[in-house]
């Protein structure tokens, strides 16, 4: 849930098979920071961060689980096919 002075919205988690959730929060925060630094609107930034976190839980470990943009984009393409 995201709350701002303008209101609130919910960004659902993406449906992935989690192998290890140890770095999901770090991945989300890193993805959010990247998106906001690239001047994405808040809703789009949260959606991107959610995809980064989802991609991170599909790989065991912490550092190795941090996805690059290609893995986040691949996750987005696979979900779009559902």
mmCIF file of the N, C-alpha and C atoms, coordinates in Angstrom:
data_MODEL
# 
_entry.id   MODEL 
# 
loop_
_atom_site.group_PDB 
_atom_site.id 
_atom_site.type_symbol 
_atom_site.label_atom_id 
_atom_site.label_alt_id 
_atom_site.label_comp_id 
_atom_site.label_asym_id 
_atom_site.label_entity_id 
_atom_site.label_seq_id 
_atom_site.pdbx_PDB_ins_code 
_atom_site.Cartn_x 
_atom_site.Cartn_y 
_atom_site.Cartn_z 
_atom_site.occupancy 
_atom_site.B_iso_or_equiv 
_atom_site.pdbx_formal_charge 
_atom_site.auth_seq_id 
_atom_site.auth_comp_id 
_atom_site.auth_asym_id 
_atom_site.auth_atom_id 
_atom_site.pdbx_PDB_model_num 
ATOM 1   N N  . UNK A 1 1  ? 0.854  -1.168  0.000   1.00 0.00 ? 1  UNK A N  1 
ATOM 2   C CA . UNK A 1 1  ? 0.000  0.000   0.000   1.00 0.00 ? 1  UNK A CA 1 
ATOM 3   C C  . UNK A 1 1  ? 0.900  1.231   0.000   1.00 0.00 ? 1  UNK A C  1 
ATOM 4   N N  . UNK A 1 2  ? 0.553  2.167   -0.862  1.00 0.00 ? 2  UNK A N  1 
ATOM 5   C CA . UNK A 1 2  ? 1.277  3.432   -0.933  1.00 0.00 ? 2  UNK A CA 1 
ATOM 6   C C  . UNK A 1 2  ? 0.320  4.534   -0.498  1.00 0.00 ? 2  UNK A C  1 
ATOM 7   N N  . UNK A 1 3  ? 0.764  5.349   0.412   1.00 0.00 ? 3  UNK A N  1 
ATOM 8   C CA . UNK A 1 3  ? -0.065 6.448   0.903   1.00 0.00 ? 3  UNK A CA 1 
ATOM 9   C C  . UNK A 1 3  ? 0.671  7.767   0.704   1.00 0.00 ? 3  UNK A C  1 
ATOM 10  N N  . UNK A 1 4  ? -0.017 8.708   0.076   1.00 0.00 ? 4  UNK A N  1 
ATOM 11  C CA . UNK A 1 4  ? 0.514  10.052  -0.112  1.00 0.00 ? 4  UNK A CA 1 
ATOM 12  C C  . UNK A 1 4  ? -0.556 11.043  0.316   1.00 0.00 ? 4  UNK A C  1 
ATOM 13  N N  . UNK A 1 5  ? -0.245 12.307  0.272   1.00 0.00 ? 5  UNK A N  1 
ATOM 14  C CA . UNK A 1 5  ? -1.240 13.325  0.610   1.00 0.00 ? 5  UNK A CA 1 
ATOM 15  C C  . UNK A 1 5  ? -2.414 13.296  -0.368  1.00 0.00 ? 5  UNK A C  1 
ATOM 16  N N  . UNK A 1 6  ? -2.168 12.812  -1.585  1.00 0.00 ? 6  UNK A N  1 
ATOM 17  C CA . UNK A 1 6  ? -3.217 12.754  -2.602  1.00 0.00 ? 6  UNK A CA 1 
ATOM 18  C C  . UNK A 1 6  ? -4.116 11.531  -2.471  1.00 0.00 ? 6  UNK A C  1 
ATOM 19  N N  . UNK A 1 7  ? -3.694 10.544  -1.699  1.00 0.00 ? 7  UNK A N  1 
ATOM 20  C CA . UNK A 1 7  ? -4.507 9.341   -1.541  1.00 0.00 ? 7  UNK A CA 1 
ATOM 21  C C  . UNK A 1 7  ? -3.653 8.100   -1.383  1.00 0.00 ? 7  UNK A C  1 
ATOM 22  N N  . UNK A 1 8  ? -4.301 6.953   -1.482  1.00 0.00 ? 8  UNK A N  1 
ATOM 23  C CA . UNK A 1 8  ? -3.596 5.680   -1.324  1.00 0.00 ? 8  UNK A CA 1 
ATOM 24  C C  . UNK A 1 8  ? -3.898 4.775   -2.518  1.00 0.00 ? 8  UNK A C  1 
ATOM 25  N N  . UNK A 1 9  ? -2.984 3.822   -2.754  1.00 0.00 ? 9  UNK A N  1 
ATOM 26  C CA . UNK A 1 9  ? -3.241 2.779   -3.739  1.00 0.00 ? 9  UNK A CA 1 
ATOM 27  C C  . UNK A 1 9  ? -2.499 1.517   -3.329  1.00 0.00 ? 9  UNK A C  1 
ATOM 28  N N  . UNK A 1 10 ? -2.964 0.408   -3.870  1.00 0.00 ? 10 UNK A N  1 
ATOM 29  C CA . UNK A 1 10 ? -2.394 -0.901  -3.562  1.00 0.00 ? 10 UNK A CA 1 
ATOM 30  C C  . UNK A 1 10 ? -1.722 -1.447  -4.801  1.00 0.00 ? 10 UNK A C  1 
ATOM 31  N N  . UNK A 1 11 ? -0.516 -1.919  -4.662  1.00 0.00 ? 11 UNK A N  1 
ATOM 32  C CA . UNK A 1 11 ? 0.197  -2.589  -5.750  1.00 0.00 ? 11 UNK A CA 1 
ATOM 33  C C  . UNK A 1 11 ? 0.311  -4.056  -5.373  1.00 0.00 ? 11 UNK A C  1 
ATOM 34  N N  . UNK A 1 12 ? -0.405 -4.938  -6.058  1.00 0.00 ? 12 UNK A N  1 
ATOM 35  C CA . UNK A 1 12 ? -0.331 -6.351  -5.692  1.00 0.00 ? 12 UNK A CA 1 
ATOM 36  C C  . UNK A 1 12 ? 1.022  -6.960  -6.039  1.00 0.00 ? 12 UNK A C  1 
ATOM 37  N N  . UNK A 1 13 ? 1.363  -8.005  -5.313  1.00 0.00 ? 13 UNK A N  1 
ATOM 38  C CA . UNK A 1 13 ? 2.578  -8.761  -5.614  1.00 0.00 ? 13 UNK A CA 1 
ATOM 39  C C  . UNK A 1 13 ? 2.388  -9.494  -6.931  1.00 0.00 ? 13 UNK A C  1 
ATOM 40  N N  . UNK A 1 14 ? 3.489  -9.815  -7.584  1.00 0.00 ? 14 UNK A N  1 
ATOM 41  C CA . UNK A 1 14 ? 3.416  -10.554 -8.845  1.00 0.00 ? 14 UNK A CA 1 
ATOM 42  C C  . UNK A 1 14 ? 3.458  -12.053 -8.559  1.00 0.00 ? 14 UNK A C  1 
ATOM 43  N N  . UNK A 1 15 ? 2.748  -12.844 -9.338  1.00 0.00 ? 15 UNK A N  1 
ATOM 44  C CA . UNK A 1 15 ? 2.694  -14.288 -9.103  1.00 0.00 ? 15 UNK A CA 1 
ATOM 45  C C  . UNK A 1 15 ? 3.948  -14.999 -9.615  1.00 0.00 ? 15 UNK A C  1 
ATOM 46  N N  . UNK A 1 16 ? 4.866  -15.272 -8.725  1.00 0.00 ? 16 UNK A N  1 
ATOM 47  C CA . UNK A 1 16 ? 6.087  -16.006 -9.064  1.00 0.00 ? 16 UNK A CA 1 
ATOM 48  C C  . UNK A 1 16 ? 6.270  -17.133 -8.053  1.00 0.00 ? 16 UNK A C  1 
ATOM 49  N N  . UNK A 1 17 ? 7.080  -18.098 -8.417  1.00 0.00 ? 17 UNK A N  1 
ATOM 50  C CA . UNK A 1 17 ? 7.435  -19.166 -7.486  1.00 0.00 ? 17 UNK A CA 1 
ATOM 51  C C  . UNK A 1 17 ? 8.675  -18.718 -6.727  1.00 0.00 ? 17 UNK A C  1 
ATOM 52  N N  . UNK A 1 18 ? 8.517  -18.479 -5.441  1.00 0.00 ? 18 UNK A N  1 
ATOM 53  C CA . UNK A 1 18 ? 9.628  -17.983 -4.630  1.00 0.00 ? 18 UNK A CA 1 
ATOM 54  C C  . UNK A 1 18 ? 10.559 -19.123 -4.245  1.00 0.00 ? 18 UNK A C  1 
ATOM 55  N N  . UNK A 1 19 ? 11.840 -18.906 -4.477  1.00 0.00 ? 19 UNK A N  1 
ATOM 56  C CA . UNK A 1 19 ? 12.863 -19.864 -4.054  1.00 0.00 ? 19 UNK A CA 1 
ATOM 57  C C  . UNK A 1 19 ? 13.572 -19.382 -2.795  1.00 0.00 ? 19 UNK A C  1 
ATOM 58  N N  . UNK A 1 20 ? 13.699 -18.051 -2.632  1.00 0.00 ? 20 UNK A N  1 
ATOM 59  C CA . UNK A 1 20 ? 14.393 -17.492 -1.476  1.00 0.00 ? 20 UNK A CA 1 
ATOM 60  C C  . UNK A 1 20 ? 13.983 -16.021 -1.356  1.00 0.00 ? 20 UNK A C  1 
ATOM 61  N N  . UNK A 1 21 ? 13.410 -15.644 -0.230  1.00 0.00 ? 21 UNK A N  1 
ATOM 62  C CA . UNK A 1 21 ? 12.904 -14.276 -0.071  1.00 0.00 ? 21 UNK A CA 1 
ATOM 63  C C  . UNK A 1 21 ? 13.850 -13.370 0.714   1.00 0.00 ? 21 UNK A C  1 
ATOM 64  N N  . UNK A 1 22 ? 15.071 -13.819 0.938   1.00 0.00 ? 22 UNK A N  1 
ATOM 65  C CA . UNK A 1 22 ? 15.984 -13.104 1.823   1.00 0.00 ? 22 UNK A CA 1 
ATOM 66  C C  . UNK A 1 22 ? 16.251 -11.654 1.393   1.00 0.00 ? 22 UNK A C  1 
ATOM 67  N N  . UNK A 1 23 ? 16.238 -11.364 0.117   1.00 0.00 ? 23 UNK A N  1 
ATOM 68  C CA . UNK A 1 23 ? 16.608 -10.019 -0.330  1.00 0.00 ? 23 UNK A CA 1 
ATOM 69  C C  . UNK A 1 23 ? 15.452 -9.267  -0.984  1.00 0.00 ? 23 UNK A C  1 
ATOM 70  N N  . UNK A 1 24 ? 14.242 -9.736  -0.807  1.00 0.00 ? 24 UNK A N  1 
ATOM 71  C CA . UNK A 1 24 ? 13.101 -9.124  -1.488  1.00 0.00 ? 24 UNK A CA 1 
ATOM 72  C C  . UNK A 1 24 ? 12.920 -7.652  -1.114  1.00 0.00 ? 24 UNK A C  1 
ATOM 73  N N  . UNK A 1 25 ? 13.027 -7.326  0.148   1.00 0.00 ? 25 UNK A N  1 
ATOM 74  C CA . UNK A 1 25 ? 12.867 -5.934  0.581   1.00 0.00 ? 25 UNK A CA 1 
ATOM 75  C C  . UNK A 1 25 ? 13.962 -5.037  0.036   1.00 0.00 ? 25 UNK A C  1 
ATOM 76  N N  . UNK A 1 26 ? 15.187 -5.527  0.054   1.00 0.00 ? 26 UNK A N  1 
ATOM 77  C CA . UNK A 1 26 ? 16.301 -4.762  -0.502  1.00 0.00 ? 26 UNK A CA 1 
ATOM 78  C C  . UNK A 1 26 ? 16.103 -4.541  -1.993  1.00 0.00 ? 26 UNK A C  1 
ATOM 79  N N  . UNK A 1 27 ? 15.645 -5.581  -2.692  1.00 0.00 ? 27 UNK A N  1 
ATOM 80  C CA . UNK A 1 27 ? 15.415 -5.465  -4.132  1.00 0.00 ? 27 UNK A CA 1 
ATOM 81  C C  . UNK A 1 27 ? 14.310 -4.445  -4.411  1.00 0.00 ? 27 UNK A C  1 
ATOM 82  N N  . UNK A 1 28 ? 13.230 -4.508  -3.637  1.00 0.00 ? 28 UNK A N  1 
ATOM 83  C CA . UNK A 1 28 ? 12.143 -3.552  -3.822  1.00 0.00 ? 28 UNK A CA 1 
ATOM 84  C C  . UNK A 1 28 ? 12.645 -2.122  -3.623  1.00 0.00 ? 28 UNK A C  1 
ATOM 85  N N  . UNK A 1 29 ? 13.353 -1.876  -2.521  1.00 0.00 ? 29 UNK A N  1 
ATOM 86  C CA . UNK A 1 29 ? 13.834 -0.526  -2.234  1.00 0.00 ? 29 UNK A CA 1 
ATOM 87  C C  . UNK A 1 29 ? 14.824 -0.039  -3.282  1.00 0.00 ? 29 UNK A C  1 
ATOM 88  N N  . UNK A 1 30 ? 15.690 -0.923  -3.740  1.00 0.00 ? 30 UNK A N  1 
ATOM 89  C CA . UNK A 1 30 ? 16.627 -0.542  -4.801  1.00 0.00 ? 30 UNK A CA 1 
ATOM 90  C C  . UNK A 1 30 ? 15.905 -0.226  -6.089  1.00 0.00 ? 30 UNK A C  1 
ATOM 91  N N  . UNK A 1 31 ? 14.919 -1.050  -6.450  1.00 0.00 ? 31 UNK A N  1 
ATOM 92  C CA . UNK A 1 31 ? 14.135 -0.800  -7.657  1.00 0.00 ? 31 UNK A CA 1 
ATOM 93  C C  . UNK A 1 31 ? 13.365 0.504   -7.567  1.00 0.00 ? 31 UNK A C  1 
ATOM 94  N N  . UNK A 1 32 ? 12.803 0.776   -6.393  1.00 0.00 ? 32 UNK A N  1 
ATOM 95  C CA . UNK A 1 32 ? 12.067 2.025   -6.198  1.00 0.00 ? 32 UNK A CA 1 
ATOM 96  C C  . UNK A 1 32 ? 13.007 3.228   -6.327  1.00 0.00 ? 32 UNK A C  1 
ATOM 97  N N  . UNK A 1 33 ? 14.183 3.133   -5.730  1.00 0.00 ? 33 UNK A N  1 
ATOM 98  C CA . UNK A 1 33 ? 15.148 4.230   -5.813  1.00 0.00 ? 33 UNK A CA 1 
ATOM 99  C C  . UNK A 1 33 ? 15.578 4.482   -7.256  1.00 0.00 ? 33 UNK A C  1 
ATOM 100 N N  . UNK A 1 34 ? 15.833 3.407   -8.000  1.00 0.00 ? 34 UNK A N  1 
ATOM 101 C CA . UNK A 1 34 ? 16.225 3.557   -9.407  1.00 0.00 ? 34 UNK A CA 1 
ATOM 102 C C  . UNK A 1 34 ? 15.102 4.226   -10.192 1.00 0.00 ? 34 UNK A C  1 
ATOM 103 N N  . UNK A 1 35 ? 13.884 3.714   -10.033 1.00 0.00 ? 35 UNK A N  1 
ATOM 104 C CA . UNK A 1 35 ? 12.751 4.249   -10.793 1.00 0.00 ? 35 UNK A CA 1 
ATOM 105 C C  . UNK A 1 35 ? 12.502 5.720   -10.479 1.00 0.00 ? 35 UNK A C  1 
ATOM 106 N N  . UNK A 1 36 ? 12.532 6.071   -9.207  1.00 0.00 ? 36 UNK A N  1 
ATOM 107 C CA . UNK A 1 36 ? 12.303 7.472   -8.834  1.00 0.00 ? 36 UNK A CA 1 
ATOM 108 C C  . UNK A 1 36 ? 13.438 8.369   -9.329  1.00 0.00 ? 36 UNK A C  1 
ATOM 109 N N  . UNK A 1 37 ? 14.671 7.853   -9.304  1.00 0.00 ? 37 UNK A N  1 
ATOM 110 C CA . UNK A 1 37 ? 15.798 8.658   -9.788  1.00 0.00 ? 37 UNK A CA 1 
ATOM 111 C C  . UNK A 1 37 ? 15.714 8.870   -11.296 1.00 0.00 ? 37 UNK A C  1 
ATOM 112 N N  . UNK A 1 38 ? 14.985 7.986   -11.977 1.00 0.00 ? 38 UNK A N  1 
ATOM 113 C CA . UNK A 1 38 ? 14.767 8.134   -13.418 1.00 0.00 ? 38 UNK A CA 1 
ATOM 114 C C  . UNK A 1 38 ? 13.485 8.911   -13.705 1.00 0.00 ? 38 UNK A C  1 
ATOM 115 N N  . UNK A 1 39 ? 12.942 9.520   -12.695 1.00 0.00 ? 39 UNK A N  1 
ATOM 116 C CA . UNK A 1 39 ? 11.750 10.374  -12.747 1.00 0.00 ? 39 UNK A CA 1 
ATOM 117 C C  . UNK A 1 39 ? 10.473 9.657   -13.178 1.00 0.00 ? 39 UNK A C  1 
ATOM 118 N N  . UNK A 1 40 ? 10.382 8.364   -12.863 1.00 0.00 ? 40 UNK A N  1 
ATOM 119 C CA . UNK A 1 40 ? 9.113  7.667   -13.084 1.00 0.00 ? 40 UNK A CA 1 
ATOM 120 C C  . UNK A 1 40 ? 8.083  8.221   -12.116 1.00 0.00 ? 40 UNK A C  1 
ATOM 121 N N  . UNK A 1 41 ? 6.831  8.231   -12.539 1.00 0.00 ? 41 UNK A N  1 
ATOM 122 C CA . UNK A 1 41 ? 5.742  8.596   -11.642 1.00 0.00 ? 41 UNK A CA 1 
ATOM 123 C C  . UNK A 1 41 ? 5.691  7.560   -10.519 1.00 0.00 ? 41 UNK A C  1 
ATOM 124 N N  . UNK A 1 42 ? 5.166  7.955   -9.369  1.00 0.00 ? 42 UNK A N  1 
ATOM 125 C CA . UNK A 1 42 ? 5.184  7.077   -8.203  1.00 0.00 ? 42 UNK A CA 1 
ATOM 126 C C  . UNK A 1 42 ? 4.524  5.735   -8.485  1.00 0.00 ? 42 UNK A C  1 
ATOM 127 N N  . UNK A 1 43 ? 3.373  5.702   -9.097  1.00 0.00 ? 43 UNK A N  1 
ATOM 128 C CA . UNK A 1 43 ? 2.686  4.433   -9.361  1.00 0.00 ? 43 UNK A CA 1 
ATOM 129 C C  . UNK A 1 43 ? 3.530  3.527   -10.258 1.00 0.00 ? 43 UNK A C  1 
ATOM 130 N N  . UNK A 1 44 ? 4.133  4.082   -11.288 1.00 0.00 ? 44 UNK A N  1 
ATOM 131 C CA . UNK A 1 44 ? 4.991  3.299   -12.174 1.00 0.00 ? 44 UNK A CA 1 
ATOM 132 C C  . UNK A 1 44 ? 6.244  2.831   -11.452 1.00 0.00 ? 44 UNK A C  1 
ATOM 133 N N  . UNK A 1 45 ? 6.792  3.673   -10.588 1.00 0.00 ? 45 UNK A N  1 
ATOM 134 C CA . UNK A 1 45 ? 7.989  3.308   -9.821  1.00 0.00 ? 45 UNK A CA 1 
ATOM 135 C C  . UNK A 1 45 ? 7.698  2.153   -8.869  1.00 0.00 ? 45 UNK A C  1 
ATOM 136 N N  . UNK A 1 46 ? 6.541  2.184   -8.229  1.00 0.00 ? 46 UNK A N  1 
ATOM 137 C CA . UNK A 1 46 ? 6.164  1.099   -7.310  1.00 0.00 ? 46 UNK A CA 1 
ATOM 138 C C  . UNK A 1 46 ? 5.924  -0.187  -8.100  1.00 0.00 ? 46 UNK A C  1 
ATOM 139 N N  . UNK A 1 47 ? 5.318  -0.073  -9.265  1.00 0.00 ? 47 UNK A N  1 
ATOM 140 C CA . UNK A 1 47 ? 5.111  -1.258  -10.111 1.00 0.00 ? 47 UNK A CA 1 
ATOM 141 C C  . UNK A 1 47 ? 6.458  -1.852  -10.530 1.00 0.00 ? 47 UNK A C  1 
ATOM 142 N N  . UNK A 1 48 ? 7.409  -1.000  -10.931 1.00 0.00 ? 48 UNK A N  1 
ATOM 143 C CA . UNK A 1 48 ? 8.743  -1.466  -11.300 1.00 0.00 ? 48 UNK A CA 1 
ATOM 144 C C  . UNK A 1 48 ? 9.429  -2.124  -10.107 1.00 0.00 ? 48 UNK A C  1 
ATOM 145 N N  . UNK A 1 49 ? 9.369  -1.481  -8.949  1.00 0.00 ? 49 UNK A N  1 
ATOM 146 C CA . UNK A 1 49 ? 10.004 -2.030  -7.747  1.00 0.00 ? 49 UNK A CA 1 
ATOM 147 C C  . UNK A 1 49 ? 9.409  -3.385  -7.375  1.00 0.00 ? 49 UNK A C  1 
ATOM 148 N N  . UNK A 1 50 ? 8.114  -3.531  -7.556  1.00 0.00 ? 50 UNK A N  1 
ATOM 149 C CA . UNK A 1 50 ? 7.460  -4.806  -7.282  1.00 0.00 ? 50 UNK A CA 1 
ATOM 150 C C  . UNK A 1 50 ? 7.977  -5.887  -8.230  1.00 0.00 ? 50 UNK A C  1 
ATOM 151 N N  . UNK A 1 51 ? 8.189  -5.537  -9.483  1.00 0.00 ? 51 UNK A N  1 
ATOM 152 C CA . UNK A 1 51 ? 8.741  -6.489  -10.444 1.00 0.00 ? 51 UNK A CA 1 
ATOM 153 C C  . UNK A 1 51 ? 10.182 -6.866  -10.091 1.00 0.00 ? 51 UNK A C  1 
ATOM 154 N N  . UNK A 1 52 ? 10.956 -5.891  -9.640  1.00 0.00 ? 52 UNK A N  1 
ATOM 155 C CA . UNK A 1 52 ? 12.336 -6.168  -9.225  1.00 0.00 ? 52 UNK A CA 1 
ATOM 156 C C  . UNK A 1 52 ? 12.329 -7.141  -8.039  1.00 0.00 ? 52 UNK A C  1 
ATOM 157 N N  . UNK A 1 53 ? 11.487 -6.888  -7.055  1.00 0.00 ? 53 UNK A N  1 
ATOM 158 C CA . UNK A 1 53 ? 11.400 -7.772  -5.889  1.00 0.00 ? 53 UNK A CA 1 
ATOM 159 C C  . UNK A 1 53 ? 10.935 -9.164  -6.298  1.00 0.00 ? 53 UNK A C  1 
ATOM 160 N N  . UNK A 1 54 ? 9.958  -9.236  -7.187  1.00 0.00 ? 54 UNK A N  1 
ATOM 161 C CA . UNK A 1 54 ? 9.464  -10.540 -7.639  1.00 0.00 ? 54 UNK A CA 1 
ATOM 162 C C  . UNK A 1 54 ? 10.562 -11.328 -8.344  1.00 0.00 ? 54 UNK A C  1 
ATOM 163 N N  . UNK A 1 55 ? 11.310 -10.661 -9.191  1.00 0.00 ? 55 UNK A N  1 
ATOM 164 C CA . UNK A 1 55 ? 12.410 -11.337 -9.885  1.00 0.00 ? 55 UNK A CA 1 
ATOM 165 C C  . UNK A 1 55 ? 13.465 -11.807 -8.890  1.00 0.00 ? 55 UNK A C  1 
ATOM 166 N N  . UNK A 1 56 ? 13.699 -11.036 -7.840  1.00 0.00 ? 56 UNK A N  1 
ATOM 167 C CA . UNK A 1 56 ? 14.751 -11.392 -6.878  1.00 0.00 ? 56 UNK A CA 1 
ATOM 168 C C  . UNK A 1 56 ? 14.432 -12.657 -6.098  1.00 0.00 ? 56 UNK A C  1 
ATOM 169 N N  . UNK A 1 57 ? 13.173 -12.941 -5.857  1.00 0.00 ? 57 UNK A N  1 
ATOM 170 C CA . UNK A 1 57 ? 12.844 -14.120 -5.033  1.00 0.00 ? 57 UNK A CA 1 
ATOM 171 C C  . UNK A 1 57 ? 12.881 -15.414 -5.830  1.00 0.00 ? 57 UNK A C  1 
ATOM 172 N N  . UNK A 1 58 ? 13.092 -15.328 -7.136  1.00 0.00 ? 58 UNK A N  1 
ATOM 173 C CA . UNK A 1 58 ? 13.145 -16.539 -7.957  1.00 0.00 ? 58 UNK A CA 1 
ATOM 174 C C  . UNK A 1 58 ? 14.534 -17.162 -7.995  1.00 0.00 ? 58 UNK A C  1 
ATOM 175 N N  . UNK A 1 59 ? 15.493 -16.511 -7.366  1.00 0.00 ? 59 UNK A N  1 
ATOM 176 C CA . UNK A 1 59 ? 16.885 -16.975 -7.350  1.00 0.00 ? 59 UNK A CA 1 
ATOM 177 C C  . UNK A 1 59 ? 17.347 -17.070 -5.896  1.00 0.00 ? 59 UNK A C  1 
ATOM 178 N N  . UNK A 1 60 ? 18.015 -18.158 -5.508  1.00 0.00 ? 60 UNK A N  1 
ATOM 179 C CA . UNK A 1 60 ? 18.483 -18.249 -4.120  1.00 0.00 ? 60 UNK A CA 1 
ATOM 180 C C  . UNK A 1 60 ? 19.631 -17.287 -3.833  1.00 0.00 ? 60 UNK A C  1 
ATOM 181 N N  . UNK A 1 61 ? 19.716 -16.888 -2.578  1.00 0.00 ? 61 UNK A N  1 
ATOM 182 C CA . UNK A 1 61 ? 20.786 -16.008 -2.137  1.00 0.00 ? 61 UNK A CA 1 
ATOM 183 C C  . UNK A 1 61 ? 20.329 -14.569 -2.091  1.00 0.00 ? 61 UNK A C  1 
ATOM 184 N N  . UNK A 1 62 ? 21.256 -13.697 -1.750  1.00 0.00 ? 62 UNK A N  1 
ATOM 185 C CA . UNK A 1 62 ? 20.929 -12.278 -1.662  1.00 0.00 ? 62 UNK A CA 1 
ATOM 186 C C  . UNK A 1 62 ? 21.554 -11.518 -2.823  1.00 0.00 ? 62 UNK A C  1 
ATOM 187 N N  . UNK A 1 63 ? 22.873 -11.456 -2.856  1.00 0.00 ? 63 UNK A N  1 
ATOM 188 C CA . UNK A 1 63 ? 23.536 -10.674 -3.899  1.00 0.00 ? 63 UNK A CA 1 
ATOM 189 C C  . UNK A 1 63 ? 23.257 -11.256 -5.287  1.00 0.00 ? 63 UNK A C  1 
ATOM 190 N N  . UNK A 1 64 ? 23.318 -12.573 -5.405  1.00 0.00 ? 64 UNK A N  1 
ATOM 191 C CA . UNK A 1 64 ? 23.068 -13.216 -6.704  1.00 0.00 ? 64 UNK A CA 1 
ATOM 192 C C  . UNK A 1 64 ? 21.626 -13.025 -7.169  1.00 0.00 ? 64 UNK A C  1 
ATOM 193 N N  . UNK A 1 65 ? 20.722 -12.771 -6.231  1.00 0.00 ? 65 UNK A N  1 
ATOM 194 C CA . UNK A 1 65 ? 19.307 -12.635 -6.565  1.00 0.00 ? 65 UNK A CA 1 
ATOM 195 C C  . UNK A 1 65 ? 18.949 -11.267 -7.124  1.00 0.00 ? 65 UNK A C  1 
ATOM 196 N N  . UNK A 1 66 ? 19.819 -10.279 -6.955  1.00 0.00 ? 66 UNK A N  1 
ATOM 197 C CA . UNK A 1 66 ? 19.495 -8.940  -7.442  1.00 0.00 ? 66 UNK A CA 1 
ATOM 198 C C  . UNK A 1 66 ? 19.422 -8.968  -8.966  1.00 0.00 ? 66 UNK A C  1 
ATOM 199 N N  . UNK A 1 67 ? 18.241 -8.694  -9.522  1.00 0.00 ? 67 UNK A N  1 
ATOM 200 C CA . UNK A 1 67 ? 18.088 -8.825  -10.971 1.00 0.00 ? 67 UNK A CA 1 
ATOM 201 C C  . UNK A 1 67 ? 18.601 -7.614  -11.731 1.00 0.00 ? 67 UNK A C  1 
ATOM 202 N N  . UNK A 1 68 ? 19.007 -7.872  -12.957 1.00 0.00 ? 68 UNK A N  1 
ATOM 203 C CA . UNK A 1 68 ? 19.302 -6.762  -13.855 1.00 0.00 ? 68 UNK A CA 1 
ATOM 204 C C  . UNK A 1 68 ? 18.027 -6.432  -14.629 1.00 0.00 ? 68 UNK A C  1 
ATOM 205 N N  . UNK A 1 69 ? 18.074 -5.393  -15.431 1.00 0.00 ? 69 UNK A N  1 
ATOM 206 C CA . UNK A 1 69 ? 16.866 -4.969  -16.149 1.00 0.00 ? 69 UNK A CA 1 
ATOM 207 C C  . UNK A 1 69 ? 16.358 -6.047  -17.103 1.00 0.00 ? 69 UNK A C  1 
ATOM 208 N N  . UNK A 1 70 ? 17.253 -6.824  -17.677 1.00 0.00 ? 70 UNK A N  1 
ATOM 209 C CA . UNK A 1 70 ? 16.826 -7.867  -18.608 1.00 0.00 ? 70 UNK A CA 1 
ATOM 210 C C  . UNK A 1 70 ? 15.970 -8.914  -17.903 1.00 0.00 ? 70 UNK A C  1 
ATOM 211 N N  . UNK A 1 71 ? 16.356 -9.284  -16.689 1.00 0.00 ? 71 UNK A N  1 
ATOM 212 C CA . UNK A 1 71 ? 15.568 -10.283 -15.953 1.00 0.00 ? 71 UNK A CA 1 
ATOM 213 C C  . UNK A 1 71 ? 14.231 -9.711  -15.509 1.00 0.00 ? 71 UNK A C  1 
ATOM 214 N N  . UNK A 1 72 ? 14.198 -8.436  -15.137 1.00 0.00 ? 72 UNK A N  1 
ATOM 215 C CA . UNK A 1 72 ? 12.926 -7.796  -14.767 1.00 0.00 ? 72 UNK A CA 1 
ATOM 216 C C  . UNK A 1 72 ? 12.032 -7.707  -15.996 1.00 0.00 ? 72 UNK A C  1 
ATOM 217 N N  . UNK A 1 73 ? 12.598 -7.334  -17.133 1.00 0.00 ? 73 UNK A N  1 
ATOM 218 C CA . UNK A 1 73 ? 11.812 -7.238  -18.367 1.00 0.00 ? 73 UNK A CA 1 
ATOM 219 C C  . UNK A 1 73 ? 11.293 -8.612  -18.786 1.00 0.00 ? 73 UNK A C  1 
ATOM 220 N N  . UNK A 1 74 ? 12.109 -9.649  -18.635 1.00 0.00 ? 74 UNK A N  1 
ATOM 221 C CA . UNK A 1 74 ? 11.681 -11.005 -18.989 1.00 0.00 ? 74 UNK A CA 1 
ATOM 222 C C  . UNK A 1 74 ? 10.518 -11.440 -18.106 1.00 0.00 ? 74 UNK A C  1 
ATOM 223 N N  . UNK A 1 75 ? 10.559 -11.081 -16.846 1.00 0.00 ? 75 UNK A N  1 
ATOM 224 C CA . UNK A 1 75 ? 9.457  -11.411 -15.935 1.00 0.00 ? 75 UNK A CA 1 
ATOM 225 C C  . UNK A 1 75 ? 8.188  -10.701 -16.398 1.00 0.00 ? 75 UNK A C  1 
ATOM 226 N N  . UNK A 1 76 ? 8.323  -9.454  -16.777 1.00 0.00 ? 76 UNK A N  1 
ATOM 227 C CA . UNK A 1 76 ? 7.168  -8.704  -17.262 1.00 0.00 ? 76 UNK A CA 1 
ATOM 228 C C  . UNK A 1 76 ? 6.570  -9.328  -18.513 1.00 0.00 ? 76 UNK A C  1 
ATOM 229 N N  . UNK A 1 77 ? 7.437  -9.778  -19.423 1.00 0.00 ? 77 UNK A N  1 
ATOM 230 C CA . UNK A 1 77 ? 6.942  -10.418 -20.645 1.00 0.00 ? 77 UNK A CA 1 
ATOM 231 C C  . UNK A 1 77 ? 6.251  -11.736 -20.340 1.00 0.00 ? 77 UNK A C  1 
ATOM 232 N N  . UNK A 1 78 ? 6.795  -12.511 -19.417 1.00 0.00 ? 78 UNK A N  1 
ATOM 233 C CA . UNK A 1 78 ? 6.178  -13.801 -19.090 1.00 0.00 ? 78 UNK A CA 1 
ATOM 234 C C  . UNK A 1 78 ? 4.831  -13.609 -18.406 1.00 0.00 ? 78 UNK A C  1 
ATOM 235 N N  . UNK A 1 79 ? 4.708  -12.565 -17.594 1.00 0.00 ? 79 UNK A N  1 
ATOM 236 C CA . UNK A 1 79 ? 3.427  -12.305 -16.929 1.00 0.00 ? 79 UNK A CA 1 
ATOM 237 C C  . UNK A 1 79 ? 2.387  -11.776 -17.920 1.00 0.00 ? 79 UNK A C  1 
ATOM 238 N N  . UNK A 1 80 ? 2.836  -11.011 -18.908 1.00 0.00 ? 80 UNK A N  1 
ATOM 239 C CA . UNK A 1 80 ? 1.920  -10.485 -19.900 1.00 0.00 ? 80 UNK A CA 1 
ATOM 240 C C  . UNK A 1 80 ? 1.314  -11.600 -20.749 1.00 0.00 ? 80 UNK A C  1 
ATOM 241 N N  . UNK A 1 81 ? 2.045  -12.711 -20.849 1.00 0.00 ? 81 UNK A N  1 
ATOM 242 C CA . UNK A 1 81 ? 1.556  -13.832 -21.641 1.00 0.00 ? 81 UNK A CA 1 
ATOM 243 C C  . UNK A 1 81 ? 0.488  -14.649 -20.916 1.00 0.00 ? 81 UNK A C  1 
ATOM 244 N N  . UNK A 1 82 ? 0.308  -14.420 -19.621 1.00 0.00 ? 82 UNK A N  1 
ATOM 245 C CA . UNK A 1 82 ? -0.676 -15.188 -18.850 1.00 0.00 ? 82 UNK A CA 1 
ATOM 246 C C  . UNK A 1 82 ? -2.089 -14.826 -19.221 1.00 0.00 ? 82 UNK A C  1 
# 
